[in-house]
Amino acid sequence: MYQAAARAPMRATRGRGFTLIEVLVALVIMAMMSVMAWRAVSALSTTRDATEAHMDSAETINTLVRQWELDLREVQDSKQVNALTFDGATLRLTRRCAGGMQMVAWQVKDGRLTRWASPATTTISGLQDAWFRSQQLAGQEISGSPGVGGVLGWQVYFFRNTAWSNAQSSGDQDDGVTKTVPSGVRMKVQFGGGDGYNGELVREVIVPAGGTR
């Protein structure tokens, strides 16, 4: 009698299971935890992708700025072709390079700041041909040139006679007449964030060839 009475509670304990409500509550909790974990992972992934895109864009801009500064520091006046001019859309310059001189054209087109450079030449005729070619660049040449997007606009200023002036208003439009090289160039580029960068970029570069004729 005593043994039978002692075993009865044990059988009752072993036979008890989860109710349907308990199972449903557990499933809801697991589902909520899964959604929260997925959202956290998704947010981390989105943040990582945005950070990487911003870093890539910043590195591209830094590389382009370094090239811009190098081009201006290597400006050379051929005495036959304008060494440095800006027409509002394109800045053209002649610079020293390995193998002679070359024509470089910086321009903004379709929201993209690009750099085009001609092959090196050692003749005035070759430099003049490169100059005319820079005025007739095809879309494919521009799209294939190094550059950065998201550009809303840009302004270029020249430093002459102890003062800065807008390059377009200082008589530097490309009319084929050789002009005095400015002693400094200031560039302002407005970015709209399309390629991961937003704000204004300002760079001032001293032109060693400035003031020569």
KAJOFEN-V575008 format. One record per residue. N is the residue number from 1. RES is the residue in three letters. PSI is psi in whole degrees, 0 to 359 (none if undefined). Layout:
# KAJOFEN-V575008
n:N res:RES psi:PSI
n:N res:RES psi:PSI
This chain:
# KAJOFEN-V575008
n:1 res:MET psi:316
n:2 res:TYR psi:319
n:3 res:GLN psi:319
n:4 res:ALA psi:320
n:5 res:ALA psi:327
n:6 res:ALA psi:328
n:7 res:ARG psi:339
n:8 res:ALA psi:312
n:9 res:PRO psi:324
n:10 res:MET psi:319
n:11 res:ARG psi:324
n:12 res:ALA psi:322
n:13 res:THR psi:318
n:14 res:ARG psi:334
n:15 res:GLY psi:351
n:16 res:ARG psi:134
n:17 res:GLY psi:189
n:18 res:PHE psi:142
n:19 res:THR psi:164
n:20 res:LEU psi:323
n:21 res:ILE psi:319
n:22 res:GLU psi:320
n:23 res:VAL psi:317
n:24 res:LEU psi:319
n:25 res:VAL psi:318
n:26 res:ALA psi:319
n:27 res:LEU psi:320
n:28 res:VAL psi:317
n:29 res:ILE psi:316
n:30 res:MET psi:321
n:31 res:ALA psi:318
n:32 res:MET psi:319
n:33 res:MET psi:323
n:34 res:SER psi:318
n:35 res:VAL psi:316
n:36 res:MET psi:319
n:37 res:ALA psi:319
n:38 res:TRP psi:319
n:39 res:ARG psi:320
n:40 res:ALA psi:316
n:41 res:VAL psi:319
n:42 res:SER psi:318
n:43 res:ALA psi:319
n:44 res:LEU psi:318
n:45 res:SER psi:317
n:46 res:THR psi:317
n:47 res:THR psi:318
n:48 res:ARG psi:315
n:49 res:ASP psi:318
n:50 res:ALA psi:320
n:51 res:THR psi:316
n:52 res:GLU psi:319
n:53 res:ALA psi:319
n:54 res:HIS psi:319
n:55 res:MET psi:319
n:56 res:ASP psi:317
n:57 res:SER psi:318
n:58 res:ALA psi:321
n:59 res:GLU psi:321
n:60 res:THR psi:317
n:61 res:ILE psi:317
n:62 res:ASN psi:318
n:63 res:THR psi:318
n:64 res:LEU psi:321
n:65 res:VAL psi:319
n:66 res:ARG psi:322
n:67 res:GLN psi:321
n:68 res:TRP psi:313
n:69 res:GLU psi:320
n:70 res:LEU psi:317
n:71 res:ASP psi:314
n:72 res:LEU psi:327
n:73 res:ARG psi:344
n:74 res:GLU psi:12
n:75 res:VAL psi:135
n:76 res:GLN psi:134
n:77 res:ASP psi:119
n:78 res:SER psi:351
n:79 res:LYS psi:353
n:80 res:GLN psi:331
n:81 res:VAL psi:142
n:82 res:ASN psi:127
n:83 res:ALA psi:332
n:84 res:LEU psi:113
n:85 res:THR psi:159
n:86 res:PHE psi:128
n:87 res:ASP psi:13
n:88 res:GLY psi:332
n:89 res:ALA psi:328
n:90 res:THR psi:133
n:91 res:LEU psi:122
n:92 res:ARG psi:142
n:93 res:LEU psi:154
n:94 res:THR psi:134
n:95 res:ARG psi:158
n:96 res:ARG psi:147
n:97 res:CYS psi:170
n:98 res:ALA psi:121
n:99 res:GLY psi:4
n:100 res:GLY psi:234
n:101 res:MET psi:160
n:102 res:GLN psi:158
n:103 res:MET psi:133
n:104 res:VAL psi:135
n:105 res:ALA psi:120
n:106 res:TRP psi:131
n:107 res:GLN psi:158
n:108 res:VAL psi:123
n:109 res:LYS psi:130
n:110 res:ASP psi:42
n:111 res:GLY psi:22
n:112 res:ARG psi:128
n:113 res:LEU psi:121
n:114 res:THR psi:162
n:115 res:ARG psi:126
n:116 res:TRP psi:139
n:117 res:ALA psi:138
n:118 res:SER psi:165
n:119 res:PRO psi:158
n:120 res:ALA psi:146
n:121 res:THR psi:157
n:122 res:THR psi:8
n:123 res:THR psi:153
n:124 res:ILE psi:321
n:125 res:SER psi:321
n:126 res:GLY psi:322
n:127 res:LEU psi:322
n:128 res:GLN psi:320
n:129 res:ASP psi:318
n:130 res:ALA psi:324
n:131 res:TRP psi:312
n:132 res:PHE psi:324
n:133 res:ARG psi:324
n:134 res:SER psi:339
n:135 res:GLN psi:351
n:136 res:GLN psi:37
n:137 res:LEU psi:133
n:138 res:ALA psi:159
n:139 res:GLY psi:324
n:140 res:GLN psi:322
n:141 res:GLU psi:321
n:142 res:ILE psi:313
n:143 res:SER psi:333
n:144 res:GLY psi:359
n:145 res:SER psi:154
n:146 res:PRO psi:141
n:147 res:GLY psi:183
n:148 res:VAL psi:142
n:149 res:GLY psi:187
n:150 res:GLY psi:20
n:151 res:VAL psi:125
n:152 res:LEU psi:332
n:153 res:GLY psi:168
n:154 res:TRP psi:154
n:155 res:GLN psi:148
n:156 res:VAL psi:134
n:157 res:TYR psi:144
n:158 res:PHE psi:145
n:159 res:PHE psi:116
n:160 res:ARG psi:142
n:161 res:ASN psi:46
n:162 res:THR psi:21
n:163 res:ALA psi:152
n:164 res:TRP psi:143
n:165 res:SER psi:152
n:166 res:ASN psi:130
n:167 res:ALA psi:330
n:168 res:GLN psi:332
n:169 res:SER psi:3
n:170 res:SER psi:21
n:171 res:GLY psi:29
n:172 res:ASP psi:15
n:173 res:GLN psi:151
n:174 res:ASP psi:97
n:175 res:ASP psi:12
n:176 res:GLY psi:0
n:177 res:VAL psi:131
n:178 res:THR psi:130
n:179 res:LYS psi:165
n:180 res:THR psi:135
n:181 res:VAL psi:130
n:182 res:PRO psi:154
n:183 res:SER psi:355
n:184 res:GLY psi:154
n:185 res:VAL psi:131
n:186 res:ARG psi:130
n:187 res:MET psi:133
n:188 res:LYS psi:122
n:189 res:VAL psi:129
n:190 res:GLN psi:124
n:191 res:PHE psi:143
n:192 res:GLY psi:8
n:193 res:GLY psi:2
n:194 res:GLY psi:328
n:195 res:ASP psi:30
n:196 res:GLY psi:3
n:197 res:TYR psi:137
n:198 res:ASN psi:137
n:199 res:GLY psi:195
n:200 res:GLU psi:135
n:201 res:LEU psi:128
n:202 res:VAL psi:129
n:203 res:ARG psi:134
n:204 res:GLU psi:131
n:205 res:VAL psi:132
n:206 res:ILE psi:134
n:207 res:VAL psi:105
n:208 res:PRO psi:328
n:209 res:ALA psi:356
n:210 res:GLY psi:139
n:211 res:GLY psi:354
n:212 res:THR psi:159
n:213 res:ARG psi:none
